[in-house]
Every structure is written in C-alpha cells, then in structure tokens.
C-alpha cells in the first residue's frame, strides 16, 4: 500500500569508497537488476578516500538503463546551484 496513492520507491546508498570503485559500480548494477528504483551517492569532496561524486554519477548513468541516480548529501559550498543543476 502506498501513501497518498504514490508508489513506494526503494533506494540503495553505496559508500563511494575509491579502493572499491569496481565493486561500487557492480553493486549499483546489481541493485538495478534487483528492481531498486534509485541510487544515491553521497558527496564528500573533503574525503580523499571517496570517489569524485559527479564522475561516479556519470559512470553509473552510462552503465545503467532505468535506475534513477541522485546526489545525496551535497557539499553546498563546493556545489553551487549551476553545478547541481
């Protein structure tokens, strides 16, 4: 049952750890195959252990076909509206 007649969506939030870059992509592809609706990638530009969020989203967009992608926890001082748009 959905709330207010809206569909229920399921999301996946992988940790964008640079040491496991290939695993992050494979996990997102698996989430798409399993029927998840969305994938959120956290933006932590100050953490060198994490992948570049915008680049990762571009890679995932090229590899997936139907799952929605979004930026999660954006760093607003480094991501002005024109960049986020």
PDB file of N, CA, C and O in Angstrom, chain B, residues numbered from 101:
ATOM      1  N   UNK B 101       0.847  -1.182   0.000  1.00  0.00           N
ATOM      2  CA  UNK B 101       0.000   0.000   0.000  1.00  0.00           C
ATOM      3  C   UNK B 101       0.885   1.235   0.000  1.00  0.00           C
ATOM      4  O   UNK B 101       1.872   1.302   0.732  1.00  0.00           O
ATOM      5  N   UNK B 102       0.536   2.184  -0.802  1.00  0.00           N
ATOM      6  CA  UNK B 102       1.314   3.404  -0.896  1.00  0.00           C
ATOM      7  C   UNK B 102       0.640   4.534  -0.121  1.00  0.00           C
ATOM      8  O   UNK B 102      -0.544   4.461   0.211  1.00  0.00           O
ATOM      9  N   UNK B 103       1.398   5.553   0.151  1.00  0.00           N
ATOM     10  CA  UNK B 103       0.904   6.712   0.865  1.00  0.00           C
ATOM     11  C   UNK B 103       0.386   7.738  -0.126  1.00  0.00           C
ATOM     12  O   UNK B 103       1.098   8.100  -1.063  1.00  0.00           O
ATOM     13  N   UNK B 104      -0.830   8.210   0.058  1.00  0.00           N
ATOM     14  CA  UNK B 104      -1.445   9.198  -0.834  1.00  0.00           C
ATOM     15  C   UNK B 104      -1.447   8.741  -2.286  1.00  0.00           C
ATOM     16  O   UNK B 104      -1.322   9.566  -3.191  1.00  0.00           O
ATOM     17  N   UNK B 105      -1.581   7.488  -2.513  1.00  0.00           N
ATOM     18  CA  UNK B 105      -1.654   6.902  -3.861  1.00  0.00           C
ATOM     19  C   UNK B 105      -0.363   7.072  -4.646  1.00  0.00           C
ATOM     20  O   UNK B 105      -0.372   6.939  -5.869  1.00  0.00           O
ATOM     21  N   UNK B 106       0.740   7.361  -3.982  1.00  0.00           N
ATOM     22  CA  UNK B 106       2.035   7.444  -4.638  1.00  0.00           C
ATOM     23  C   UNK B 106       2.736   6.099  -4.551  1.00  0.00           C
ATOM     24  O   UNK B 106       2.585   5.395  -3.552  1.00  0.00           O
ATOM     25  N   UNK B 107       3.489   5.730  -5.560  1.00  0.00           N
ATOM     26  CA  UNK B 107       4.186   4.440  -5.497  1.00  0.00           C
ATOM     27  C   UNK B 107       5.307   4.472  -4.453  1.00  0.00           C
ATOM     28  O   UNK B 107       5.895   5.519  -4.180  1.00  0.00           O
ATOM     29  N   UNK B 108       5.579   3.328  -3.891  1.00  0.00           N
ATOM     30  CA  UNK B 108       6.682   3.189  -2.948  1.00  0.00           C
ATOM     31  C   UNK B 108       7.943   2.920  -3.757  1.00  0.00           C
ATOM     32  O   UNK B 108       7.964   2.016  -4.593  1.00  0.00           O
ATOM     33  N   UNK B 109       8.992   3.694  -3.517  1.00  0.00           N
ATOM     34  CA  UNK B 109      10.269   3.518  -4.204  1.00  0.00           C
ATOM     35  C   UNK B 109      11.304   2.982  -3.231  1.00  0.00           C
ATOM     36  O   UNK B 109      11.278   3.290  -2.040  1.00  0.00           O
ATOM     37  N   UNK B 110      12.213   2.177  -3.756  1.00  0.00           N
ATOM     38  CA  UNK B 110      13.293   1.627  -2.952  1.00  0.00           C
ATOM     39  C   UNK B 110      14.615   2.158  -3.476  1.00  0.00           C
ATOM     40  O   UNK B 110      14.862   2.199  -4.681  1.00  0.00           O
ATOM     41  N   UNK B 111      15.462   2.566  -2.530  1.00  0.00           N
ATOM     42  CA  UNK B 111      16.738   3.179  -2.904  1.00  0.00           C
ATOM     43  C   UNK B 111      17.903   2.412  -2.294  1.00  0.00           C
ATOM     44  O   UNK B 111      17.749   1.678  -1.317  1.00  0.00           O
ATOM     45  N   UNK B 112      19.061   2.603  -2.892  1.00  0.00           N
ATOM     46  CA  UNK B 112      20.311   1.986  -2.453  1.00  0.00           C
ATOM     47  C   UNK B 112      21.337   3.095  -2.314  1.00  0.00           C
ATOM     48  O   UNK B 112      21.430   3.966  -3.178  1.00  0.00           O
ATOM     49  N   UNK B 113      22.103   3.073  -1.243  1.00  0.00           N
ATOM     50  CA  UNK B 113      23.094   4.113  -0.967  1.00  0.00           C
ATOM     51  C   UNK B 113      24.465   3.479  -0.764  1.00  0.00           C
ATOM     52  O   UNK B 113      24.865   3.237   0.375  1.00  0.00           O
ATOM     53  N   UNK B 114      25.192   3.204  -1.846  1.00  0.00           N
ATOM     54  CA  UNK B 114      26.515   2.595  -1.690  1.00  0.00           C
ATOM     55  C   UNK B 114      27.524   3.609  -1.165  1.00  0.00           C
ATOM     56  O   UNK B 114      27.431   4.800  -1.463  1.00  0.00           O
ATOM     57  N   UNK B 115      28.473   3.137  -0.395  1.00  0.00           N
ATOM     58  CA  UNK B 115      29.573   4.004   0.025  1.00  0.00           C
ATOM     59  C   UNK B 115      30.556   4.129  -1.124  1.00  0.00           C
ATOM     60  O   UNK B 115      31.078   3.114  -1.585  1.00  0.00           O
ATOM     61  N   UNK B 116      30.830   5.345  -1.608  1.00  0.00           N
ATOM     62  CA  UNK B 116      31.683   5.522  -2.790  1.00  0.00           C
ATOM     63  C   UNK B 116      33.181   5.435  -2.456  1.00  0.00           C
ATOM     64  O   UNK B 116      33.936   6.372  -2.716  1.00  0.00           O
ATOM     65  N   UNK B 117      33.588   4.332  -1.895  1.00  0.00           N
ATOM     66  CA  UNK B 117      34.978   4.154  -1.467  1.00  0.00           C
ATOM     67  C   UNK B 117      35.864   3.925  -2.690  1.00  0.00           C
ATOM     68  O   UNK B 117      35.615   3.019  -3.486  1.00  0.00           O
ATOM     69  N   UNK B 118      36.895   4.751  -2.830  1.00  0.00           N
ATOM     70  CA  UNK B 118      37.761   4.707  -4.014  1.00  0.00           C
ATOM     71  C   UNK B 118      38.481   3.369  -4.143  1.00  0.00           C
ATOM     72  O   UNK B 118      38.696   2.889  -5.256  1.00  0.00           O
ATOM     73  N   UNK B 119      38.850   2.771  -3.033  1.00  0.00           N
ATOM     74  CA  UNK B 119      39.566   1.492  -3.088  1.00  0.00           C
ATOM     75  C   UNK B 119      38.689   0.380  -3.647  1.00  0.00           C
ATOM     76  O   UNK B 119      39.205  -0.634  -4.117  1.00  0.00           O
ATOM     77  N   UNK B 120      37.375   0.554  -3.605  1.00  0.00           N
ATOM     78  CA  UNK B 120      36.428  -0.452  -4.095  1.00  0.00           C
ATOM     79  C   UNK B 120      35.604   0.085  -5.270  1.00  0.00           C
ATOM     80  O   UNK B 120      34.417  -0.221  -5.374  1.00  0.00           O
ATOM     81  N   UNK B 121      36.209   0.871  -6.143  1.00  0.00           N
ATOM     82  CA  UNK B 121      35.470   1.531  -7.227  1.00  0.00           C
ATOM     83  C   UNK B 121      34.713   0.524  -8.100  1.00  0.00           C
ATOM     84  O   UNK B 121      33.540   0.737  -8.407  1.00  0.00           O
ATOM     85  N   UNK B 122      35.356  -0.545  -8.495  1.00  0.00           N
ATOM     86  CA  UNK B 122      34.691  -1.541  -9.344  1.00  0.00           C
ATOM     87  C   UNK B 122      33.533  -2.195  -8.599  1.00  0.00           C
ATOM     88  O   UNK B 122      32.497  -2.484  -9.197  1.00  0.00           O
ATOM     89  N   UNK B 123      33.698  -2.426  -7.312  1.00  0.00           N
ATOM     90  CA  UNK B 123      32.637  -3.030  -6.509  1.00  0.00           C
ATOM     91  C   UNK B 123      31.442  -2.086  -6.374  1.00  0.00           C
ATOM     92  O   UNK B 123      30.298  -2.540  -6.375  1.00  0.00           O
ATOM     93  N   UNK B 124      31.688  -0.795  -6.258  1.00  0.00           N
ATOM     94  CA  UNK B 124      30.595   0.180  -6.179  1.00  0.00           C
ATOM     95  C   UNK B 124      29.750   0.111  -7.447  1.00  0.00           C
ATOM     96  O   UNK B 124      28.521   0.084  -7.374  1.00  0.00           O
ATOM     97  N   UNK B 125      30.391   0.082  -8.593  1.00  0.00           N
ATOM     98  CA  UNK B 125      29.661   0.003  -9.864  1.00  0.00           C
ATOM     99  C   UNK B 125      28.892  -1.313  -9.954  1.00  0.00           C
ATOM    100  O   UNK B 125      27.730  -1.320 -10.357  1.00  0.00           O
ATOM    101  N   UNK B 126      29.524  -2.418  -9.585  1.00  0.00           N
ATOM    102  CA  UNK B 126      28.840  -3.720  -9.637  1.00  0.00           C
ATOM    103  C   UNK B 126      27.648  -3.765  -8.686  1.00  0.00           C
ATOM    104  O   UNK B 126      26.611  -4.341  -9.013  1.00  0.00           O
ATOM    105  N   UNK B 127      27.797  -3.159  -7.508  1.00  0.00           N
ATOM    106  CA  UNK B 127      26.681  -3.122  -6.553  1.00  0.00           C
ATOM    107  C   UNK B 127      25.494  -2.339  -7.116  1.00  0.00           C
ATOM    108  O   UNK B 127      24.343  -2.733  -6.931  1.00  0.00           O
ATOM    109  N   UNK B 128      25.773  -1.240  -7.798  1.00  0.00           N
ATOM    110  CA  UNK B 128      24.692  -0.451  -8.394  1.00  0.00           C
ATOM    111  C   UNK B 128      24.029  -1.230  -9.531  1.00  0.00           C
ATOM    112  O   UNK B 128      22.806  -1.202  -9.669  1.00  0.00           O
ATOM    113  N   UNK B 129      24.818  -1.914 -10.335  1.00  0.00           N
ATOM    114  CA  UNK B 129      24.242  -2.737 -11.403  1.00  0.00           C
ATOM    115  C   UNK B 129      23.377  -3.856 -10.825  1.00  0.00           C
ATOM    116  O   UNK B 129      22.332  -4.187 -11.385  1.00  0.00           O
ATOM    117  N   UNK B 130      23.810  -4.433  -9.713  1.00  0.00           N
ATOM    118  CA  UNK B 130      23.012  -5.463  -9.045  1.00  0.00           C
ATOM    119  C   UNK B 130      21.710  -4.866  -8.511  1.00  0.00           C
ATOM    120  O   UNK B 130      20.646  -5.470  -8.647  1.00  0.00           O
ATOM    121  N   UNK B 131      21.793  -3.685  -7.906  1.00  0.00           N
ATOM    122  CA  UNK B 131      20.585  -3.026  -7.402  1.00  0.00           C
ATOM    123  C   UNK B 131      19.585  -2.793  -8.528  1.00  0.00           C
ATOM    124  O   UNK B 131      18.380  -2.960  -8.339  1.00  0.00           O
ATOM    125  N   UNK B 132      20.087  -2.409  -9.699  1.00  0.00           N
ATOM    126  CA  UNK B 132      19.196  -2.207 -10.849  1.00  0.00           C
ATOM    127  C   UNK B 132      18.553  -3.531 -11.267  1.00  0.00           C
ATOM    128  O   UNK B 132      17.350  -3.584 -11.523  1.00  0.00           O
ATOM    129  N   UNK B 133      19.351  -4.594 -11.336  1.00  0.00           N
ATOM    130  CA  UNK B 133      18.800  -5.906 -11.707  1.00  0.00           C
ATOM    131  C   UNK B 133      17.772  -6.401 -10.696  1.00  0.00           C
ATOM    132  O   UNK B 133      16.818  -7.088 -11.062  1.00  0.00           O
ATOM    133  N   UNK B 134      17.964  -6.054  -9.422  1.00  0.00           N
ATOM    134  CA  UNK B 134      17.036  -6.484  -8.373  1.00  0.00           C
ATOM    135  C   UNK B 134      15.762  -5.647  -8.322  1.00  0.00           C
ATOM    136  O   UNK B 134      14.839  -5.960  -7.570  1.00  0.00           O
ATOM    137  N   UNK B 135      15.711  -4.584  -9.123  1.00  0.00           N
ATOM    138  CA  UNK B 135      14.495  -3.791  -9.204  1.00  0.00           C
ATOM    139  C   UNK B 135      14.461  -2.547  -8.340  1.00  0.00           C
ATOM    140  O   UNK B 135      13.403  -1.933  -8.198  1.00  0.00           O
ATOM    141  N   UNK B 136      15.583  -2.157  -7.759  1.00  0.00           N
ATOM    142  CA  UNK B 136      15.602  -0.908  -6.998  1.00  0.00           C
ATOM    143  C   UNK B 136      15.275   0.255  -7.925  1.00  0.00           C
ATOM    144  O   UNK B 136      15.516   0.194  -9.131  1.00  0.00           O
ATOM    145  N   UNK B 137      14.727   1.306  -7.345  1.00  0.00           N
ATOM    146  CA  UNK B 137      14.296   2.457  -8.136  1.00  0.00           C
ATOM    147  C   UNK B 137      15.333   3.572  -8.200  1.00  0.00           C
ATOM    148  O   UNK B 137      15.437   4.268  -9.210  1.00  0.00           O
ATOM    149  N   UNK B 138      16.097   3.742  -7.131  1.00  0.00           N
ATOM    150  CA  UNK B 138      17.001   4.878  -7.014  1.00  0.00           C
ATOM    151  C   UNK B 138      18.346   4.477  -6.417  1.00  0.00           C
ATOM    152  O   UNK B 138      18.450   3.504  -5.669  1.00  0.00           O
ATOM    153  N   UNK B 139      19.364   5.248  -6.765  1.00  0.00           N
ATOM    154  CA  UNK B 139      20.684   5.117  -6.143  1.00  0.00           C
ATOM    155  C   UNK B 139      21.142   6.515  -5.764  1.00  0.00           C
ATOM    156  O   UNK B 139      21.172   7.415  -6.603  1.00  0.00           O
ATOM    157  N   UNK B 140      21.499   6.693  -4.496  1.00  0.00           N
ATOM    158  CA  UNK B 140      22.016   7.968  -4.021  1.00  0.00           C
ATOM    159  C   UNK B 140      23.497   7.852  -3.712  1.00  0.00           C
ATOM    160  O   UNK B 140      23.926   6.928  -3.022  1.00  0.00           O
ATOM    161  N   UNK B 141      24.275   8.790  -4.223  1.00  0.00           N
ATOM    162  CA  UNK B 141      25.717   8.814  -3.980  1.00  0.00           C
ATOM    163  C   UNK B 141      26.025  10.030  -3.113  1.00  0.00           C
ATOM    164  O   UNK B 141      25.704  11.161  -3.479  1.00  0.00           O
ATOM    165  N   UNK B 142      26.645   9.789  -1.970  1.00  0.00           N
ATOM    166  CA  UNK B 142      26.985  10.899  -1.080  1.00  0.00           C
ATOM    167  C   UNK B 142      28.176  11.678  -1.609  1.00  0.00           C
ATOM    168  O   UNK B 142      29.101  11.119  -2.198  1.00  0.00           O
ATOM    169  N   UNK B 143      28.128  12.969  -1.386  1.00  0.00           N
ATOM    170  CA  UNK B 143      29.159  13.875  -1.871  1.00  0.00           C
ATOM    171  C   UNK B 143      30.049  14.273  -0.699  1.00  0.00           C
ATOM    172  O   UNK B 143      29.631  15.037   0.171  1.00  0.00           O
ATOM    173  N   UNK B 144      31.262  13.761  -0.677  1.00  0.00           N
ATOM    174  CA  UNK B 144      32.221  14.074   0.377  1.00  0.00           C
ATOM    175  C   UNK B 144      33.538  14.519  -0.259  1.00  0.00           C
ATOM    176  O   UNK B 144      34.519  13.777  -0.219  1.00  0.00           O
ATOM    177  N   UNK B 145      33.574  15.722  -0.848  1.00  0.00           N
ATOM    178  CA  UNK B 145      34.773  16.148  -1.572  1.00  0.00           C
ATOM    179  C   UNK B 145      35.998  16.328  -0.680  1.00  0.00           C
ATOM    180  O   UNK B 145      37.122  16.348  -1.181  1.00  0.00           O
ATOM    181  N   UNK B 146      35.804  16.458   0.612  1.00  0.00           N
ATOM    182  CA  UNK B 146      36.928  16.637   1.525  1.00  0.00           C
ATOM    183  C   UNK B 146      37.544  15.315   1.964  1.00  0.00           C
ATOM    184  O   UNK B 146      38.575  15.302   2.637  1.00  0.00           O
ATOM    185  N   UNK B 147      36.930  14.222   1.591  1.00  0.00           N
ATOM    186  CA  UNK B 147      37.403  12.905   1.992  1.00  0.00           C
ATOM    187  C   UNK B 147      38.124  12.247   0.813  1.00  0.00           C
ATOM    188  O   UNK B 147      37.464  11.816  -0.133  1.00  0.00           O
ATOM    189  N   UNK B 148      39.441  12.156   0.841  1.00  0.00           N
ATOM    190  CA  UNK B 148      40.177  11.592  -0.297  1.00  0.00           C
ATOM    191  C   UNK B 148      39.961  10.087  -0.485  1.00  0.00           C
ATOM    192  O   UNK B 148      40.370   9.529  -1.503  1.00  0.00           O
ATOM    193  N   UNK B 149      39.331   9.435   0.475  1.00  0.00           N
ATOM    194  CA  UNK B 149      39.064   8.002   0.341  1.00  0.00           C
ATOM    195  C   UNK B 149      37.833   7.727  -0.517  1.00  0.00           C
ATOM    196  O   UNK B 149      37.577   6.578  -0.877  1.00  0.00           O
ATOM    197  N   UNK B 150      37.071   8.768  -0.848  1.00  0.00           N
ATOM    198  CA  UNK B 150      35.851   8.602  -1.634  1.00  0.00           C
ATOM    199  C   UNK B 150      36.072   9.026  -3.074  1.00  0.00           C
ATOM    200  O   UNK B 150      36.889   9.900  -3.364  1.00  0.00           O
ATOM    201  N   UNK B 151      35.335   8.396  -3.963  1.00  0.00           N
ATOM    202  CA  UNK B 151      35.369   8.735  -5.385  1.00  0.00           C
ATOM    203  C   UNK B 151      34.755  10.112  -5.622  1.00  0.00           C
ATOM    204  O   UNK B 151      33.959  10.589  -4.813  1.00  0.00           O
ATOM    205  N   UNK B 152      35.122  10.738  -6.716  1.00  0.00           N
ATOM    206  CA  UNK B 152      34.512  12.013  -7.103  1.00  0.00           C
ATOM    207  C   UNK B 152      33.050  11.747  -7.469  1.00  0.00           C
ATOM    208  O   UNK B 152      32.758  10.979  -8.386  1.00  0.00           O
ATOM    209  N   UNK B 153      32.161  12.377  -6.757  1.00  0.00           N
ATOM    210  CA  UNK B 153      30.738  12.071  -6.878  1.00  0.00           C
ATOM    211  C   UNK B 153      30.186  12.321  -8.273  1.00  0.00           C
ATOM    212  O   UNK B 153      29.505  11.459  -8.828  1.00  0.00           O
ATOM    213  N   UNK B 154      30.461  13.467  -8.841  1.00  0.00           N
ATOM    214  CA  UNK B 154      29.920  13.789 -10.165  1.00  0.00           C
ATOM    215  C   UNK B 154      30.445  12.820 -11.227  1.00  0.00           C
ATOM    216  O   UNK B 154      29.708  12.423 -12.129  1.00  0.00           O
ATOM    217  N   UNK B 155      31.711  12.446 -11.115  1.00  0.00           N
ATOM    218  CA  UNK B 155      32.286  11.493 -12.065  1.00  0.00           C
ATOM    219  C   UNK B 155      31.646  10.119 -11.883  1.00  0.00           C
ATOM    220  O   UNK B 155      31.322   9.448 -12.863  1.00  0.00           O
ATOM    221  N   UNK B 156      31.467   9.703 -10.640  1.00  0.00           N
ATOM    222  CA  UNK B 156      30.835   8.400 -10.374  1.00  0.00           C
ATOM    223  C   UNK B 156      29.407   8.385 -10.910  1.00  0.00           C
ATOM    224  O   UNK B 156      28.986   7.397 -11.512  1.00  0.00           O
ATOM    225  N   UNK B 157      28.664   9.457 -10.702  1.00  0.00           N
ATOM    226  CA  UNK B 157      27.296   9.505 -11.239  1.00  0.00           C
ATOM    227  C   UNK B 157      27.287   9.403 -12.763  1.00  0.00           C
ATOM    228  O   UNK B 157      26.410   8.759 -13.338  1.00  0.00           O
ATOM    229  N   UNK B 158      28.257  10.034 -13.413  1.00  0.00           N
ATOM    230  CA  UNK B 158      28.343   9.947 -14.880  1.00  0.00           C
ATOM    231  C   UNK B 158      28.647   8.521 -15.328  1.00  0.00           C
ATOM    232  O   UNK B 158      28.062   8.034 -16.295  1.00  0.00           O
ATOM    233  N   UNK B 159      29.558   7.857 -14.629  1.00  0.00           N
ATOM    234  CA  UNK B 159      29.885   6.464 -14.959  1.00  0.00           C
ATOM    235  C   UNK B 159      28.661   5.576 -14.766  1.00  0.00           C
ATOM    236  O   UNK B 159      28.361   4.734 -15.612  1.00  0.00           O
ATOM    237  N   UNK B 160      27.960   5.763 -13.663  1.00  0.00           N
ATOM    238  CA  UNK B 160      26.775   4.947 -13.390  1.00  0.00           C
ATOM    239  C   UNK B 160      25.670   5.218 -14.405  1.00  0.00           C
ATOM    240  O   UNK B 160      24.966   4.293 -14.811  1.00  0.00           O
ATOM    241  N   UNK B 161      25.508   6.463 -14.816  1.00  0.00           N
ATOM    242  CA  UNK B 161      24.492   6.791 -15.824  1.00  0.00           C
ATOM    243  C   UNK B 161      24.796   6.102 -17.152  1.00  0.00           C
ATOM    244  O   UNK B 161      23.882   5.699 -17.871  1.00  0.00           O
ATOM    245  N   UNK B 162      26.073   5.969 -17.469  1.00  0.00           N
ATOM    246  CA  UNK B 162      26.458   5.307 -18.718  1.00  0.00           C
ATOM    247  C   UNK B 162      26.272   3.791 -18.639  1.00  0.00           C
ATOM    248  O   UNK B 162      26.088   3.139 -19.667  1.00  0.00           O
ATOM    249  N   UNK B 163      26.316   3.232 -17.444  1.00  0.00           N
ATOM    250  CA  UNK B 163      26.249   1.779 -17.282  1.00  0.00           C
ATOM    251  C   UNK B 163      24.855   1.253 -16.961  1.00  0.00           C
ATOM    252  O   UNK B 163      24.594   0.065 -17.150  1.00  0.00           O
ATOM    253  N   UNK B 164      23.960   2.103 -16.484  1.00  0.00           N
ATOM    254  CA  UNK B 164      22.620   1.657 -16.105  1.00  0.00           C
ATOM    255  C   UNK B 164      21.608   2.058 -17.173  1.00  0.00           C
ATOM    256  O   UNK B 164      21.901   2.871 -18.051  1.00  0.00           O
ATOM    257  N   UNK B 165      20.413   1.474 -17.084  1.00  0.00           N
ATOM    258  CA  UNK B 165      19.396   1.767 -18.093  1.00  0.00           C
ATOM    259  C   UNK B 165      18.124   2.381 -17.520  1.00  0.00           C
ATOM    260  O   UNK B 165      17.481   3.177 -18.205  1.00  0.00           O
ATOM    261  N   UNK B 166      17.739   2.045 -16.297  1.00  0.00           N
ATOM    262  CA  UNK B 166      16.458   2.538 -15.806  1.00  0.00           C
ATOM    263  C   UNK B 166      16.487   3.075 -14.382  1.00  0.00           C
ATOM    264  O   UNK B 166      15.573   3.802 -13.994  1.00  0.00           O
ATOM    265  N   UNK B 167      17.477   2.752 -13.609  1.00  0.00           N
ATOM    266  CA  UNK B 167      17.503   3.177 -12.211  1.00  0.00           C
ATOM    267  C   UNK B 167      17.800   4.677 -12.132  1.00  0.00           C
ATOM    268  O   UNK B 167      18.617   5.195 -12.894  1.00  0.00           O
ATOM    269  N   UNK B 168      17.139   5.362 -11.213  1.00  0.00           N
ATOM    270  CA  UNK B 168      17.366   6.794 -11.030  1.00  0.00           C
ATOM    271  C   UNK B 168      18.600   7.039 -10.183  1.00  0.00           C
ATOM    272  O   UNK B 168      18.874   6.297  -9.239  1.00  0.00           O
ATOM    273  N   UNK B 169      19.335   8.070 -10.520  1.00  0.00           N
ATOM    274  CA  UNK B 169      20.563   8.418  -9.806  1.00  0.00           C
ATOM    275  C   UNK B 169      20.429   9.821  -9.236  1.00  0.00           C
ATOM    276  O   UNK B 169      19.882  10.715  -9.883  1.00  0.00           O
ATOM    277  N   UNK B 170      20.935  10.008  -8.017  1.00  0.00           N
ATOM    278  CA  UNK B 170      20.890  11.349  -7.439  1.00  0.00           C
ATOM    279  C   UNK B 170      22.063  11.580  -6.505  1.00  0.00           C
ATOM    280  O   UNK B 170      22.658  10.645  -5.970  1.00  0.00           O
ATOM    281  N   UNK B 171      22.372  12.845  -6.329  1.00  0.00           N
ATOM    282  CA  UNK B 171      23.426  13.280  -5.428  1.00  0.00           C
ATOM    283  C   UNK B 171      22.837  13.364  -4.031  1.00  0.00           C
ATOM    284  O   UNK B 171      21.821  14.026  -3.820  1.00  0.00           O
ATOM    285  N   UNK B 172      23.463  12.705  -3.087  1.00  0.00           N
ATOM    286  CA  UNK B 172      22.987  12.666  -1.712  1.00  0.00           C
ATOM    287  C   UNK B 172      24.016  13.381  -0.829  1.00  0.00           C
ATOM    288  O   UNK B 172      25.217  13.154  -0.972  1.00  0.00           O
ATOM    289  N   UNK B 173      23.560  14.224   0.059  1.00  0.00           N
ATOM    290  CA  UNK B 173      24.430  14.966   0.979  1.00  0.00           C
ATOM    291  C   UNK B 173      25.417  15.831   0.192  1.00  0.00           C
ATOM    292  O   UNK B 173      26.628  15.631   0.283  1.00  0.00           O
ATOM    293  N   UNK B 174      24.911  16.772  -0.563  1.00  0.00           N
ATOM    294  CA  UNK B 174      25.762  17.644  -1.366  1.00  0.00           C
ATOM    295  C   UNK B 174      26.514  18.636  -0.485  1.00  0.00           C
ATOM    296  O   UNK B 174      25.978  19.151   0.496  1.00  0.00           O
ATOM    297  N   UNK B 175      27.745  18.888  -0.850  1.00  0.00           N
ATOM    298  CA  UNK B 175      28.566  19.895  -0.181  1.00  0.00           C
ATOM    299  C   UNK B 175      28.256  21.241  -0.829  1.00  0.00           C
ATOM    300  O   UNK B 175      28.824  21.578  -1.868  1.00  0.00           O
ATOM    301  N   UNK B 176      27.357  22.008  -0.217  1.00  0.00           N
ATOM    302  CA  UNK B 176      26.859  23.231  -0.844  1.00  0.00           C
ATOM    303  C   UNK B 176      27.922  24.300  -1.107  1.00  0.00           C
ATOM    304  O   UNK B 176      27.813  24.992  -2.119  1.00  0.00           O
ATOM    305  N   UNK B 177      28.944  24.479  -0.261  1.00  0.00           N
ATOM    306  CA  UNK B 177      29.968  25.481  -0.606  1.00  0.00           C
ATOM    307  C   UNK B 177      30.710  25.153  -1.905  1.00  0.00           C
ATOM    308  O   UNK B 177      31.172  26.060  -2.597  1.00  0.00           O
ATOM    309  N   UNK B 178      30.825  23.877  -2.237  1.00  0.00           N
ATOM    310  CA  UNK B 178      31.527  23.472  -3.459  1.00  0.00           C
ATOM    311  C   UNK B 178      30.589  23.137  -4.597  1.00  0.00           C
ATOM    312  O   UNK B 178      31.045  22.897  -5.715  1.00  0.00           O
ATOM    313  N   UNK B 179      29.301  23.113  -4.350  1.00  0.00           N
ATOM    314  CA  UNK B 179      28.314  22.724  -5.359  1.00  0.00           C
ATOM    315  C   UNK B 179      27.261  23.821  -5.495  1.00  0.00           C
ATOM    316  O   UNK B 179      26.146  23.663  -4.999  1.00  0.00           O
ATOM    317  N   UNK B 180      27.594  24.928  -6.157  1.00  0.00           N
ATOM    318  CA  UNK B 180      26.583  25.979  -6.329  1.00  0.00           C
ATOM    319  C   UNK B 180      25.439  25.482  -7.208  1.00  0.00           C
ATOM    320  O   UNK B 180      25.564  24.439  -7.850  1.00  0.00           O
ATOM    321  N   UNK B 181      24.328  26.212  -7.244  1.00  0.00           N
ATOM    322  CA  UNK B 181      23.151  25.765  -7.982  1.00  0.00           C
ATOM    323  C   UNK B 181      23.411  25.385  -9.439  1.00  0.00           C
ATOM    324  O   UNK B 181      22.826  24.424  -9.936  1.00  0.00           O
ATOM    325  N   UNK B 182      24.270  26.116 -10.121  1.00  0.00           N
ATOM    326  CA  UNK B 182      24.544  25.804 -11.517  1.00  0.00           C
ATOM    327  C   UNK B 182      25.215  24.444 -11.666  1.00  0.00           C
ATOM    328  O   UNK B 182      24.968  23.742 -12.647  1.00  0.00           O
ATOM    329  N   UNK B 183      26.047  24.065 -10.725  1.00  0.00           N
ATOM    330  CA  UNK B 183      26.711  22.754 -10.762  1.00  0.00           C
ATOM    331  C   UNK B 183      25.703  21.659 -10.418  1.00  0.00           C
ATOM    332  O   UNK B 183      25.663  20.625 -11.085  1.00  0.00           O
ATOM    333  N   UNK B 184      24.916  21.868  -9.417  1.00  0.00           N
ATOM    334  CA  UNK B 184      23.924  20.862  -9.019  1.00  0.00           C
ATOM    335  C   UNK B 184      22.859  20.665 -10.085  1.00  0.00           C
ATOM    336  O   UNK B 184      22.341  19.562 -10.257  1.00  0.00           O
ATOM    337  N   UNK B 185      22.534  21.730 -10.798  1.00  0.00           N
ATOM    338  CA  UNK B 185      21.521  21.645 -11.863  1.00  0.00           C
ATOM    339  C   UNK B 185      22.027  20.848 -13.025  1.00  0.00           C
ATOM    340  O   UNK B 185      21.311  20.672 -14.011  1.00  0.00           O
TER     341      UNK B 185
END
